[in-house]
């Protein structure tokens, strides 16, 4: 009877980590947060450097990536579809010249899922040199696949100026 009680106790303690909802390692979470923020910023930097070179902008996207954005009423399904629209838009005369995040927050779960939320702030320049600010409320969901973090879903919502 005593051996059965010890075994049951060990099984219960072994199962506890499976029910944990967040990573207990704050330093590890800080490293994950820095990594996913850097991935988003690298995508913007690639676009600013070469707007028509689309693959570097999507290098961290999963093949089954999905996206909601203010331009379409439906979800964009798949990295290939998102890249197709990015390629078509890359010939626009409006060019992103600056991009950054305000109010950044990263939530890490179980060390393999990270949710990045922020307010996008940016500037675009049109063919006549006029600068237009860009604003959005943004969410990006990353998962760790093997040794790599990949972007699996994003939601880029309009953030209109208050009236």
Secondary structure by P-SEA (a helix, b strand, c coil): caaaaaaaaaaaaaaccccccccccaaaaaaaaaaaaaaaaaaaaaaaacccccccccccccccccccccccccccccaaaaaaaaaaacccccccccccccbbbbbbccccbbbbbbbbbbbbbccccbbbbbbbbbbbbbbbcccbbbbcbbbbbbbcccc
